[in-house]
Each structure stands twice: as C-alpha cells, then as structure tokens.
Amino acid sequence: MKKLLLFLFTFCFVLNGFSQKLDDTDKETFMRAEYLFKVGKLALALPLYNQLVAKYPTEYDMKFKLGVCYNKKNDEHEKAIPLLEEVLTNKPKTKDIDFELGRAYLYSYMFDKAEEAFKNHTLKNKLNPEQKKKAERYIYNCRNARELVANPIDVKIEPLIGDLNSEFSEYTPAVASDESQMVITYRGDRSTGGLMNDEYDPDPDGDYFEDVFISFKVGDQWQTPERIGTNINGFGYDAAVSISPSGQKLFLYIAYPEDGGDLYVAYLDGDYWTAPERLLGDVNTKFWEGSCSISADEKTLFFASERPGGLGGKDIYKASLKPDGTWGNVVSLGPNVNTAEDDDAPFIHPDGQILHFSSKGHNAIGEYDIFRADMDSLGEFGKAYNLGYPLNTPDDDVFYTLSADGRTGYFSSGRRGGQGQQDIYTVRPGLIGRKTQLALVKGLVLLNDTGFVQSQIEVYEKGKDNEVFANYDSNKKTGKFLLNLPAGAEYKIIFKYQTLEPQIKTINLMTVDSFGQAALTVKFYTNKTDTATAPEEIKLEVAEVPKAKVEQKIPEPPKDTVVAKVEPPKVEVPKGKKDYKNMPYEYFLKTYPDDKGEGFEYRVQIAAYRLSGNFNFAKLLALGTVDQLKWDDNITRFSMGKFSTFKEAEAFRQQVIAAGVKDAFVYGDRGGKRYFVWQLPEIFGER
C-alpha cells in the first residue's frame, strides 16, 4: 500500500511526458500498469500496456515497457522485437533500449543481432562498472550460444506428461533415487492463501506464494500433485529443495522477514512429513541459503549461499555432518565450480562422483544453464562444463536432478513451448557420456511375515567395521527402505529391530562398474528359533545403461567473430507416428467424441489424496455421488459419473469445473484398469 501511495503522488509528473491526451478510463489503466511495472509485476502489467499501445500507437514509452514485459514472458519473447525495434527507430535515446532489444534477440536465438545490440548499449551509454559487466556478460552469452547451439547434444527432452505441469509455475523437482516420488515447488492459484501482498493479506495485485506439492509415480505415469501437508505449507514462501536418496528426508527453503532465507529439513514419519526443522550448525547464516543436496551416506551436504567471501553472488559449498548432528567444516567448492556470477542448485548423484548445478557463469548461454563437474582420483571436482543445447537454452534451465541409474534427468525450465512460467522436463539419457556406478538396494522389513516395522539399518564397509558408513531407518508404516551404495567396496548391512536377533546382509561391489539393483525382504520373528542369523549375500542385477555419444566443444574466450544465425528449435513428430502423449486434450475430444466400447466407461476424477480425509467434496454432492477408490499406491482417487461417451463425460467435467474443481479431468475405465485420454487410440484405433 505504501508503494502505491508513493506512486500516486508522483503519477501527475509522469503524464506530462505524453504527446496524446489520455481519457479518464485510460488514465486509470495507465496508472495501474505503471505501478505494476515499477514493482516488477510484469505479467500483470503486460495486458494493460497491450490495451494502451493499441489505442496510442505513437507513445513509445509504453511500447518500450510492453517490450520489456514480453522479454519476461518466456512463451512470447519474439513479440518484444518489433516493439523495441520501433522504439529504437523513433526514440533512439530511450534508456536501455539497446540492452532490452539485445535480450529479445538473444531469447529468440538471433545471436548476431543480440551481440550487436549489447555492444551498442556499451558504446552509446555511460555505464557504471556493474552495468558494463552485465552487458559484457551478455555478449559472452551470445558467443557461447552460437557455439553450443551449432553443436547440439543427442538427448530427448520432453515436458512431464499428465497434470504435473500447469499454466502456473512448477519447479525444483526433488526426485527419490528410485523415482517413486517427486516433490516440487508450486506457485499458482492452488497456493495457500491465493494472491497476497507482503503482509499476507488478499490482494488482486499480489503474488502467489510458494507451496510444496508431491506426486507419486504409478507405472510410467506421474500422478496429479497434491499438497504435501499443512506441517510444511503455510502462507509464506515454502519451497522444496531436494530429497535424500533414501527418500526419508526432505530439504526445504523457508524465508522469514528476519532472515535472508534458510535451509530446513523434514522427515517422513510413516506416510506424512514432519514439521520442518532449521538445519543446525554452520550452514545457515543471516545471508541467503536456498538450495542443497545430500550425499547417499547423508554425511555431506552441498549447498548454495550468498555469504561473504565467495567468488560471486551465490556460490556452492559443502558441509560435513558432525557427531552431535550439526553441520560444520564448511568449504567452498572453489573456481572449478564457482564463478563471479550466480552458482546455485547443486545435485550430488548417489554414487558421489557426479555433481550437477546451475550457473549464470562459465560458458552459459543466457540465464541459468545446467553444468556438470566430475570427481577426480584425488576426490576433488574437476572443471565444470556446460551440458549443452538443447538441454540449455537462453532462458532459465535449473534444478537438475538425476535418477540413480542415470537414465532420466529432471529439471525445470522457462523455455518456450511450456505451459507456465516454469515447467518440469525430463531428459534422456540423463547422464551423458558415462555410466553411474552404484547399487540401489530396496525392499521391506516384516515382523512375523505380516506386519511392517521400522528397523534400524547400519551399513559398514569391509575393513572398516568400527566406522559406520551410513545409518538409515525403514519406514515405520510401510516397512520400505531404499539404500544407495557406491561401487568399489564390500558392504555389510545390519538390520535391527528391538531386542530380536539382527539380520545381516552382505553385498560385494568391488568389481561393479555400472548400475545395479537388488530387492529383498528382511524378516524378523518373535520366535527366535525361526530367525536366520547367518549373513546372507545380496544378489545384484546389473543392467547395462546405454551411453550417449557426446562431442561437445567448449567455447574459447570471447572473440570478435560472426557466425550464421541459428533458428529457434522446432519440435517435430516422426513421420508416420503420432506423439499421442503430447497431443492437446481437444484433439481427443474432437477425434473420439462418441466412441463406445464394451465394458469401457468414462469417469471424471476430481481429486487424489494420500490422506482421504483431507478432501472436502460437499460442494459437489449436488452433481451426484462421489466414488472413492484406493489403489495399491495408497492414494485415494475421488471420481464422479459413469458415461458411455467422451462427449458426455466432458459436459459433466465442465459442471465440476464450474463448481470449483478446476483440475478435474476425464479418464477411461475398463475392468478396473485406468486409461488416460491419450491412450484412447489403443482402445478405438488410430485415426
């Protein structure tokens, strides 16, 4: 409110610069647009400036600001170009016109023009050292982009299918090493409190604050994300950062007015997450600490911080777990990883040898790019390198995480073609040019063959029996456990439950040079005569993971060279084959509106919750009966209606949406098996 009053006070001076007189309605529109622009709410200012520019086409100040708004809108960057070019022609002395035009060209893959515009910005203006450094950095980005886009890597990048991405922002995918669950940060109309100002009061010009959501994988399909719980989500900024390889610890970023933002941890207690606890020790400071990743043995934490003494704004550090449970011995990862720019979002792979992170430095293309550094024989990370195009683009590409087997990488990006400002994508192969070297051991702990129990799990390396390699617990409600054991050692795994005889397993990974996995059930019996106490060797199944051929050239330092323009990427579907998973919803509605099949019916899903009591469906009862179905993944689905055609189900879905359930969707059912709409060609044939 204070910002708005101050703005209104100065508004009369702004109008003096107009060559055309604004009518009273347009004055109000302009006043609101200017205020939103000033406080950085460009997405809200954009449609207002659009309306004004259409009516006042020679008001170039408004055209300039509209161009700046489009520069921020990742799916319409190219619309900034004609606006800013017209401003440059008619008002060439407009402040920052060359700089903003350079950004528009860069985001639109017009690297030669972008570099020329940034050079003009440095030549035509008296810049302070920080402004000059920023322009020179963009010039370097243009040269990096030419090189990397001209030498693309051979990977397949896809947005996550299903309902995980939306028109709003989804980012920071935190994926368990076995890909069973994904925790994300969401910012949109499902955020707690809706649009709010900084005082957490409802405000149509406010922001959606961050909330933490969780999705579970069923088969190959990620399910609709749901709020992770009120223990974590409040009215402020609650962001997922990473999940431990064991899937039992969740790291979060939480900001309060009195601090710069700190790192917290929550624990999986049965099937719910505990309230976050601030990390103790030397990780958190009065400065910003906002991302982290923990090693498989849970003894080393890699994190990003803005503390003094680094090489740039944000740097990446590591800390060691001390015997008292606090974090200490904080050490910078040094110039092989950190730069004078921002370096953020570290992810250490469970094998302990591969570090991914995002950076605006090194040889980045534009904003944040994804980089990798591999550990050498001395235990230090080598020189980081850019993972290349099309993984990296001129927009933000950040928060890279990798499955244990290396087949799939997950990251968030603001690239063109997405559904929202940030979306979550997959890349395959996720690990390029090498194999992961570790064993993923997962299973259950049972008592008397029927009950799941929480077992203490101690892991030792052979020859180091007096030093625990790692401590874990199985889940007290499901009995599940997930261990990530790096290759190159023999391990003894001791399962303990109360006073019963420990169960001992061994696994030899001395000669393993790729990814392997094993599944086992650990059984305790209250009748000790039934308990097997002799160590049992775990049999490892080793699966060969395909290696991608990578030929990547690292750009030389900036040179005054000119390379041919590279066009923006185009997504093409192979001839003769339709990519049904990425077809729009309307395609299936138009193609299969009246198709019927014996035993096949359509339903409308309205919600999915792990704790079914969290869903209040009273407002929908006027439309009919709400059915509940609990699947093997322990998630309860709520659905309504049974229809013989897609068209009938869609008409009902619109009624559900009108009742307030915006993310309701239609699915098919035959004999208890669920089908998504993109699977309709399997039922009724391709067309």
N, C-alpha and C positions, 0 to 999 in steps of 0.2 A: 504494500500500500504506500509506503514511504517513497519507493521508486516512482510509482505512478504520479503521486502529488508533485514530486520534483519535476517530472517530465511535463506535466500540465502547466507548470509555472513557466517553463521555457518554450512551450509549444508556439506561442504567438510569434516568437522570433523566427521559427522555422518556416512559417508560412510566407514570410517576406521574400523568400527565395524563389517563389513560383511565378512563372510567366502567365499562367492561366488562373482564373479565379475558381476556387472550389466552392461548390454549393454546400449547404449546411450538412446534408447527409454524407457527402464525400469528405467533409472536414472530420466528421466523427470516424469514418472508416480510416482516413489517413492517420488521425491521431492514434488510433489503436494499432495500426500497422507499424508506425514509427516506434511506439512504446515496445511492442513485441520484438522488433528488430534490435532495439537498444539493449534489451535484457537477454538477447540470444535465443529467443523462441522463434527461430526462422521458419519452422514448419507451419506455425500458426500465422505468421506474417505473410507467407507466400500467397495464399489465395486472395488476401486483401490487396496486396500490391498488383496482383494479376488483374483484379477488378478495376483498379485505378488506372493502370497503364493502358488498358483497353479504351478508357474514356479520355485519357490525357496522354496521347502518344508522344508528345514532344517534351514531356517532363522527364529529363534524362536522369535526374537524381533517383526518381522512383524506379526507372528501368535498371539503373545500376544495382539498387538494393534487391530488386527482383532477381537479377542475375546472381547475386551473392546467395540468395535463398536457394536457387536451383543448384548452385555449387554444393550446397549441403544436402540436397536431395539425391540420394545415390542412384535412383532409378530414372532420373531425368536430368543428368548433368548436361547433356547436349543442348538443352533448351537455354542454358546460360549463354551460349556462344553468340547467337545473333543479337541478343540484348546487349551484351557487353561490347561487341564489335560496333554496334550503332552508337553507343555511348562514346567509345574511343574516337569515332569519326567526328561526332558533333560536339563533344566536350572532352577533348583530349587531356585536359588538366585535372579531370576528376581524380580525386585522391584514390590511390591503389587500383586504378583501372587496369593497368598492365599486369599487376600481380594477380588480380582476380581472373582476368582473361587467361593468364598462364595456367592457373588452376583448372579452369574449364577445359582448356585444350588438353592438359595432362590427363584429367579424368576421362576424356573422350579419346584417348590413345593418339592424339595428334602431337607427337613429341617434339618435332622440329619447331612448330609454331609455339608450343609451350615454352621451349627454351628461349626462343627469340623474345617472347613477351616478358619473361623473367629478366632477361638481360636489359631490355628497355626499362624495366622497373628500376634496376640498379643505376642506369645511366641518367635517367630523367629526374630522379628524386634525390634529395639529400637524406640519406638513410642513416639512422644510428647503427652502431655495431651489431645490435641484435637483429634489426630489420635486414641488414645486409647479409648477415649469416643465414637468415631464414631463406632469402631469395637464392643465395648461392647453393643452399642445400637442395632446393627445388630444381635448380639447373643440373645438379649432380643426379637427382632422381630421374630426370628426363634421359640422361645418358645411360643410366643403369637400365631404365625401362626399354630403350631401344635394343640393348644387348640381350636382355633376358627374354623379351617378347619374340625376338628373332630366333631364339633357340629354346623353344618350349620343351618341357619335360613330358614324358609319356605317362600320364596319370588320368584317371577318370574321376571327375568332380561332379557331385550331384547334391542338390538340397535334400535334406531329410524328408522323405515322403510321409504322408499321413497328416496329422493335425499338430505336429510339434512346432512348425513354423506358422506364423500368422502375419497379419498386416502390421503388427507392432514389433517390438524388438525381443528377440531371444538370443542369448549369447552365453559365454563361458560354459561350454559343455564339459561337465565333470563326469567321466565315464569310468565305471568299475573295470578292472583289468579283464574280466571275463565278459564284458559288455552286457551284463544282466540288467543294469540300471544306469540311468543318466540323470544327473541333477543339473538344472540350468537356471540362469537368471532371466527373469521375465520383466518387461516394463511395458504395460499397456492397460487396456480397460478392465482387465481382471486383477490389477494390482490392488492391494489393500488400501482402502480409503479413496480410490479413484483419483481424479485430478485435485491436487492440493498445492497450497503455497508453502513457503518455508516454515510457516508456523503450524503446518499440518491441518489447516482449515480448508474446506472445499473451495475451489477456485477454478472457474472455467478456463482461465488463462494460466493455471498452474501446471504442474508436471505430474506424470505418473511416477511413483517411486518404485524402486526395485523390490521384487519379491523372488523367493526361491521356490521353484517347481521341480517335480520329479516325474520321470517317465520310466516304465519298465518294458523290457523287450520280450515279446512273445513270438517265438519263431524268428522270422526276419523282420518283424514289424514293431516299431516303437509305438507305444500306446499314447493316447492323449495325456499330456502332462497335467498333473494335479498339484495343488499347493502342498508343500511338504509338511505343513502343520503350523499351528499358532505358537508353538515353542520357539520357532525361528522367525516367522514373518510378523512384523509389526507395521507401524505407519511410516517408519523411516526407510533408509537405504539398507536393504538386506540382500547381499549378493553371494551366490555360490562362487567358490574359487577353485576347489579341487576336491577329489575324494581319494582316500588312501587306496592302494592296490587291493587291500583286503576287503574294501567296501564297508568297513565298520566305522571310519572316521570321516567326517565332512568338515572341510575348512571353509570359512566364510569371511567376507569383508563386511564390517559393520561400522558405520560412521555416526558419531555423535558431535554436536556443536563444539564440545570442549576438546576434541582431539582431531587429528588430521586423518582419521580413519585407521582402524586396526584390524588385525587378523584374529579370528576366533575359531574354536573347534567344537563340534557337536558329535555325540556318539550314538550309534544305532543300538537302541535298547529294545530288543525284541523286534517289533515292527514299527516303532516310532523313534524319532530323533529327539535327543535331549536338548535342553536349552543351551545355547552357545556359551562357551567359557572363553574368556580372553586368554590368548597364549601368554604364558608366564616366562619371564627371563628377559633376554636382550633383543628379541625380535621386534617387538613393538616399541615405538618411541613416540614423541609428541609430533613427529612428522608422519607423512602418509606411508603406510604399508598396506598393499592392496591385492597381492596375488602370491600364491605359493604352491609348492608341490612337495610331497614327502616321499622318501625312498622306500623300497619294499621292506626293508628291515625296520622302518619307522624311526631311525636314529638320526637322519639328516634331513633338514628342511631347506629347500631352495625357495627364496622369496624375493620380491621386489620392494624397494624402499626409496624414498626421497630424502633420506637422512644426509646430513652434510658429509663431505669427504669423498663422495663418489666422483665418477668421471663426467656425469651429466645430470639431467633432471632425475630420471628414475634409473637405478642400477639394480643388478641382480646379485644377491648374496647367498651364502649358505650358513646354517647354524647347526650345532650338534646338540643332541639330547643329553642332558646331564643326569646323574644318578638320582637327583631329587625331583626329576620330572620337568624341570625348567629347561629353557633353550639358551645356550651360550656359545662362546667361541665363534662369534660372527665374523665371516671373512668374505671380502668381495671376490667375485669370480674373475676379476681382472680384465685387461683390454682385449683378450681373445673373445670375450662375450660382451662386455660393456663398452659403450661409446659415449661421446659427448651429447648424443641425443637420448631419447627415452628408450629404455630397455625394460621389458615387462613380461608378465605371463609365462614364467618358467614351467616346464613339464619335464620331470625326470622319468625316463622309462623304467619299469620294474626291473630290467636287467642291470640298471645302474650305470650303463655305459653311454647312454644317448640322452642329450639334453636338447629339447626344443624350446624356443622362446620367440617373442615378437619384439621387433625393434624398428625405430624410425631412422636408425643409423646404419652403419656398414654400407652395403650397396642396395639399399631399399629402393623400391620403385616409386612410392609416393608417401602414403601414410605409414601405418604399421605393416611390416612384412613378417613372414614366418621364417625363422632361421634354425639351423641345427649345428651343434658342436658335439664332437665325439671324444670320449675319454682316451687318452694315450696310455702307454705302458707304465708311465710314472704316476698315473692317477690324476692327471690334470686334463682339463678340456682344451682341445686344440682350437685353432682359428675357426670361428663360426662362418657359415656360408649360407647364402640365400637359397631357399628350396626351389625358387624359380617360378616361372609363369607356365601354366595358368593358375597354379595354386595361389601365387601372389599377384595382386592387381594394384592399380593406383589408389584404390580405396583401402579401408582398414581390413586387414586379414590377421586375425589374432586368436589367442587362447587355443593353441593346438594341443590335442591330447591323442594318445595312440593306444590301440588295443595291445594286449600282451603279445599276441602272435605277429603283430606288425602289419597285418593285412589291411586294417582300416584306420585312417586318421579322422579325427573330428575337429572342426574349427568353426569359428563364427566370422562372418564377413559382411561388409556393407556393399558388396559388388552389385552391379546392375543385374536385373533379372530376378532379384529376390522378392519376397512378399512384404518385407518390412524394412526398417532402417538397418537392422542386423538380423541375419538368419543363420541357422546352423547347417553346415555342409559336411559331407563325407568325401574323403579322397582315398582312392585305391590304386596302387598299393599305398598304405600309409607310411611305411618305412621304405625309403628308396635307396637302392644300391647296396644293401646288406641285409642280413638276417638277424632277428633277435636271438639271444642265447640265454634261455631260461626255461624252467619247468613251472607250469601252472598246475597246482595240486588242489583239487576241490572235492568236497564231499559232505557227509553228515556224521554227527555224533548221536548215537542212540543209547538208551538205557532199557535193558530187558527187551530189546527188539521193537519196542512200540513207542517209547517216549523220547522226544528230543530234549537234549540237555546242553547247558553251557559248560564246555570243557576248557580248561586252561591248556594252551598249546605252547610248548617250548621247543625251539629249533636250535640245534648245535651243529657246528661244522666239525668234521672228523679232525682230530688232533687238537681241538680247542674245547675240550669237554668242560673246562672250568669257566668258559665265557659263552654266555647265551647270545646266539646270533640274532634271535628275534623272539618276542613274546606276542601271542595272539590269543583270542578267545573265539570259540564258536558262538553262533547266535543262540541266545537262551530260549527263543521261541521256536525257531526252525531247525536248530542244530547245525546249520550250514557253516562252513568255513572255506576260506579261499587263501591259499598261500602262493606267493611268487618267489621262486628260489633261483637265483642267478647260477648259470653254468660255471663249471670249473672247480667244484668242490663236492665232497660227500656230506650228506646231512643225516642227522638223527632227529626224528620228530617224536616228542613225548607228549601224549595226550593224558591229562589228569582230570579226574572227577571225584571230588570229595575224598573219602578215605579208601576208595576202591583201587585195585591194582592198576598202575599206569599201563597204557597201551603204547608200544614203541614201534615206530615205522622207520625204515631207512630208505634212502634214495641216493644213487650214485650218478652225479652229473659231471664227473671229471672229463669225460670224452665227448660230452654233448656240445655240438656247435651250432644248434638251431633251436627252434621252439618245440617243446613237447608238453604233453599234458597227461594227467592221471586223475582218475576218480576213485574214491574209496569210501567205505562206510566203516566208521570206528564204533565198536560195540562194547558197552560196559554191562556187566551183570552183577546184581546184588548177591547172587550165589557165586562166590569166588572160584569154585571148582570148575565153573563154565568159562572162566576167563583165560584167554590165551595171553601169556606174558612174554613169550619169546619174541624178539624183534622180527618184524615182517618186512621184506623188501618190497618197495612200491615199484610196480611195472610201469614204465613210461612209454607212451605212444608218441613217437616223433613224426611230425608231419612236415614235409618239405614245403616251405613258403616260397612262392615264385619271387624271383629277383627281377627288378626292372632295370633295363639298360639305361644308364644315365650318362649323358655327355653334356656337362654344364660348364660354360666359360664364365669365369668371374671377371667383371668389367675392370679395366685398368682405371687409374685415377683420371679425373676429368680432362678431356682433350677437346679442342675445337674441331669437332668432326660433325659431318652431316650424314645421316642415314635415312634411307627412304622411309616414308610414313608407313606405319603399321596399322591396319584397320582393327577396329574392335572385334572381340571374339564372337563367333556365331555358333550357336548350338544346333547341330543337325542330327536328325534321326536317320540311322542307316536305311538305305533303300530296301524296300520290301519288308520292313519290320517296323511296327508302330511301338513307340515307347509309351505303353498304356499307363505306367505308374505316374508319368509326368503330364498326362493329358488333363485338360481342365475338367472340372466337375460337369460343366454344361455339355461337354461332348457326349458323356454317357447318358445324360438326361435326354439329349436330343436323339441319340442313336438307339437307345433301348427303353423308350418310354412305356410301351405296352407289352413287353415280352413277359411271358409267363412260363413257369416250369413246374413239373410235377414235384410236389414236396418242397418247392422253393418259395420263400416269402420274404417280404421286405419289412424291416423294422426301423425305428428311429431311436438311436442312442442319445440320451440326454445327459448322461454323466457317468463317470467311472471313479470309484473311490476305494482305497485300500481299507479305510475305516468307514463302513457303510453308514454309520450314524452321523457322519459329517454332512450328509446331503439332505437338505430340506426340500422336498418336492411338492409341498402342499399347494403351491400356486399352480401346479399343472394338473391337479386332480379333476378340474372342470373339463379337461380334454379327454379323460378316460383313465384306465387302470395303468399304474406304473409297475412294470415287472422288474424283479431283481434276479440277477444270475451271477453266481460266484464261480470263477474259473480256477484252474489249477494254480494260477499265479497269485491267488488270494486277493484279487481285485474284483470288487463287486461292480457290475455294469447295470445301469438303470436304463430301461428302454420302454417304448410305448408303441402300441399299434401293431397290427399284422395285416399287411397289404399284399395283394397279388401282383401289382404292377409298380414300377418305379415312379410313374407319374402320380399315382395315388399317395405313395409314401412321401414324395416331395411336397405335395399340397399340405399334408399333415405337418411336415417339418416346418413349413412356413408359419403354421399356427403355433408351434412350440417356440419358434424364434420370437414371434410377436408376444408370447407370454413371458419372455425374458431370458430364454436359454439360447444365447447367440451361437454357441459352438455345437449345437445338435447336428447330427449327421445321419444319413441313411446307410444301412448295411443290409446284406442279404443273409439268410439263414436256411440251411438245408440239413436236416437231421442233426442239429446241434453244432454244425460247423459254420463258422462265420466267414463271409465273403465281403471284401471291400468293393466299392463301385468299379475300381479299375480292374477287378477280376471278372466282371460281367462277360467279357469276351470268352472266358473259359466256359461259362455256363451256356451262353446263347450263340457263340461263334463270332469270329472276327468279321468286320464289315468295312 
